[in-house]
Amino acid sequence: MADTSVKPPHLCAEAQGNLLQRYEAGEITEVWRSLRLSPTGGDAREEALDVARATMRRVRRNCEMIAERLEARGWRALLGEFYSTPSRPPWPGQSDVETLAGCSIPVALQAFWEEVGGVDFVWDYNQPEEPPALFPDVPLIDLDPLSIDPPVCFPAILEEWRNHLLDPLELVTALPLDLAPDFYNKANFSGGSPYGIVLPSWGADPTFVTDFWQMPFTAYLRHALHWGGFPGLAEVPLGSVARRRLDDLCEGLEPF
């Protein structure tokens, strides 16, 4: 079996004691910057989870608001629902994933699954009708809708990892935790690699990776919801009508 052992860094186990209060007082950026500075364990992880859960409750409310507006415009989610039911760990297969990865599920992702569950703003391309023109002159493939799998993904991930680990010719030092299809597949085209994080990851906010960019997971959610759940819009010119549609989708969203 391939060697996946990576020496874990020193984990900060002492809680700062005021991060949640600072976050709720409006120090959103500062608190998350602090959480990203060092790997967390023990009491520090519990404090980080408190902040992350408060963050993801806001994410959930924002997703619900956008989903309601999308539904009113005739948009249908690929998996039938815009978001799935949140659930608390342990999740089926979680302990095996953590054992193979050599680390716990990162704080931000755990809190997302606990408070949001999963999100699916991908158009249901199995429908016979064309999608509504949410943003005039912007093709479906350019939207890159927000999509994050719920934790039911663990069994499939385990099977894929074990296939890699059994290959004697493959030196595996990192394991991909796929969380979403890439923008091609979201538009029903064959495309590149899935979006996700790479384990082991000991920080509170793991890096979310695509073929073209990477950023912290919470920063990706912030970016995606800033664009009404369609972060691909950041890369294309928007006319006045499309801009008004975007403003309508984003009206009243809660900072997180």
C-alpha positions in Angstrom: 0.0 0.0 0.0 1.2 3.5 -0.7 2.5 5.6 2.1 0.2 8.5 2.9 1.8 9.4 6.3 2.4 13.1 6.6 3.7 14.4 9.9 1.0 16.6 11.5 2.0 20.1 12.5 1.9 21.3 16.1 -1.8 21.9 16.9 -2.8 24.9 18.8 -5.0 23.5 21.6 -5.7 26.6 23.6 -8.8 28.6 22.9 -8.6 32.4 22.6 -11.9 32.6 24.4 -13.4 35.6 22.5 -13.6 34.6 18.8 -17.3 34.0 18.7 -18.1 37.3 20.4 -15.8 39.2 18.1 -17.3 37.4 15.1 -20.9 38.3 16.1 -19.8 41.9 16.8 -18.8 42.2 13.2 -15.1 41.3 13.1 -15.8 38.7 10.4 -12.7 39.0 8.3 -10.4 39.4 11.3 -11.7 36.4 13.1 -11.5 34.1 10.1 -8.0 35.4 9.4 -7.0 34.5 12.9 -8.5 31.0 12.5 -6.4 30.4 9.4 -3.1 31.3 11.0 -2.5 28.0 12.9 -3.7 24.4 12.9 -6.3 23.8 15.7 -7.0 21.0 18.1 -8.6 20.5 21.5 -10.3 23.6 22.9 -9.1 25.7 20.0 -10.9 23.4 17.6 -14.1 23.7 19.7 -13.9 27.4 19.7 -13.3 27.4 15.9 -16.3 25.2 15.5 -18.5 27.6 17.4 -17.4 30.4 15.0 -17.8 28.2 11.9 -21.3 27.1 13.0 -22.4 30.7 13.4 -20.9 31.4 10.0 -22.6 28.5 8.3 -26.0 29.4 9.8 -25.7 32.7 8.0 -24.7 30.8 4.8 -27.8 28.6 5.2 -30.1 31.6 5.5 -28.5 33.2 2.5 -28.9 30.0 0.4 -32.5 29.7 1.4 -33.2 33.3 0.3 -31.5 32.8 -3.1 -33.2 29.4 -3.6 -36.6 31.0 -3.0 -35.8 33.6 -5.6 -34.5 31.1 -8.1 -37.5 28.9 -7.7 -39.8 31.9 -8.4 -37.9 32.4 -11.7 -38.4 28.8 -12.8 -34.9 27.5 -11.9 -34.8 23.8 -10.9 -32.0 22.1 -9.0 -30.3 19.2 -10.7 -30.8 16.9 -7.6 -34.4 18.1 -7.0 -33.7 20.3 -4.0 -31.6 23.5 -3.7 -30.2 22.4 -0.4 -30.2 19.2 1.6 -31.0 18.6 5.3 -28.1 19.4 7.7 -26.9 16.6 9.9 -24.5 16.1 12.8 -21.5 13.8 12.9 -20.6 11.0 12.9 -21.5 10.4 9.3 -21.3 7.0 7.6 -17.7 6.4 6.5 -16.3 9.5 8.3 -14.0 7.6 10.7 -12.5 5.6 7.9 -11.9 8.8 5.8 -10.3 10.5 8.8 -8.1 7.4 9.5 -6.9 7.2 5.9 -6.4 11.0 5.7 -4.6 11.2 9.0 -6.7 14.2 10.2 -10.2 15.2 11.3 -12.7 16.8 8.9 -11.7 20.4 8.7 -13.7 22.7 10.9 -15.3 24.9 8.2 -16.5 21.9 6.2 -17.8 20.1 9.3 -19.8 23.2 10.3 -21.1 23.5 6.7 -22.5 20.0 6.8 -23.9 20.5 10.3 -25.7 23.8 9.5 -26.2 23.8 5.7 -26.1 20.2 4.7 -25.4 20.6 1.0 -26.2 23.1 -1.8 -27.2 22.5 -5.4 -27.9 25.5 -7.6 -27.0 23.5 -10.8 -29.7 23.7 -13.4 -31.6 20.4 -13.9 -30.3 19.7 -17.4 -32.4 16.5 -17.5 -35.5 18.6 -17.9 -36.8 18.8 -21.5 -37.2 22.5 -21.4 -34.4 25.1 -21.6 -33.4 26.9 -18.4 -34.8 30.3 -17.8 -32.6 33.1 -18.9 -31.5 34.4 -15.4 -28.8 36.5 -16.9 -29.4 37.6 -20.5 -26.5 36.8 -22.9 -24.6 34.7 -20.3 -24.4 31.0 -21.4 -25.1 28.3 -18.9 -21.5 27.0 -19.0 -20.3 30.4 -17.7 -22.5 30.4 -14.6 -20.5 27.8 -12.6 -23.4 27.4 -10.0 -22.7 26.9 -6.4 -22.7 23.2 -5.5 -21.4 21.5 -2.4 -22.1 17.8 -1.7 -23.6 16.7 1.6 -21.6 14.2 3.7 -23.2 11.2 2.0 -20.2 11.5 -0.3 -18.0 9.6 2.1 -18.5 6.0 0.8 -17.7 6.9 -2.8 -14.7 8.9 -1.6 -13.4 5.9 0.4 -13.7 3.6 -2.6 -11.8 6.0 -4.8 -9.1 6.5 -2.2 -8.6 2.8 -1.6 -8.1 2.2 -5.3 -5.3 4.8 -5.2 -3.7 3.4 -2.1 -3.7 -0.1 -3.4 -1.6 0.9 -6.5 2.0 0.0 -5.5 3.4 2.3 -8.2 1.6 5.4 -6.8 3.1 7.4 -4.0 0.1 9.1 -2.4 0.8 11.9 0.1 -2.5 13.8 -0.3 -6.0 12.6 -0.8 -8.7 14.7 -2.7 -12.0 15.2 -1.0 -14.2 15.9 -4.0 -17.2 18.2 -3.1 -18.6 19.5 -6.4 -18.4 18.9 -10.2 -16.4 21.4 -12.3 -18.1 24.1 -14.3 -18.2 21.9 -17.5 -20.1 19.1 -15.8 -22.4 21.6 -14.2 -23.5 22.5 -17.7 -23.8 18.9 -18.8 -20.5 18.7 -20.7 -17.5 16.4 -20.0 -14.8 18.5 -18.4 -12.0 18.7 -15.9 -11.4 17.7 -12.3 -14.0 18.0 -9.5 -13.8 20.9 -7.1 -12.9 20.1 -3.5 -10.3 20.1 -0.8 -7.2 18.0 -0.2 -6.5 16.1 3.0 -4.7 16.0 5.3 -5.6 19.6 6.2 -5.2 20.7 9.8 -6.4 24.3 9.5 -9.9 25.5 10.4 -10.6 26.7 6.9 -9.3 24.3 4.2 -8.3 25.4 0.7 -11.0 24.9 -1.9 -9.3 23.9 -5.1 -10.4 24.0 -8.8 -8.4 23.6 -12.0 -8.1 27.4 -12.3 -7.9 28.9 -8.7 -7.9 28.1 -5.1 -9.1 30.0 -2.0 -10.2 29.2 1.6 -13.5 27.3 1.8 -15.4 30.1 3.6 -14.0 32.6 1.2 -15.3 30.6 -1.7 -18.8 30.5 -0.2 -18.6 34.2 0.3 -17.5 34.7 -3.3 -20.2 32.4 -4.7 -23.0 34.0 -2.7 -21.8 37.5 -3.6 -22.6 36.5 -7.2 -26.0 35.2 -6.3 -24.8 31.6 -6.2 -23.3 31.8 -9.6 -19.6 32.7 -9.1 -18.8 32.3 -12.8 -20.4 35.7 -13.3 -17.3 37.2 -11.8 -15.4 36.3 -15.1 -17.9 37.6 -17.7 -19.2 41.1 -18.6 -22.7 41.8 -17.4 -25.2 44.0 -19.1 -27.6 46.3 -17.2 -30.4 43.7 -17.2 -28.1 40.9 -15.9 -26.8 43.3 -13.3 -30.3 44.1 -12.1 -31.1 40.4 -11.9 -28.0 39.8 -9.8 -28.9 42.6 -7.5 -32.4 41.1 -7.1 -30.9 37.7 -6.1 -28.5 39.2 -3.6 -30.8 41.8 -2.0 -30.7 41.5 1.8 -28.1 38.7 2.1 -26.3 38.5 5.4 -22.6 39.1 5.7 -20.6 36.1 7.0 
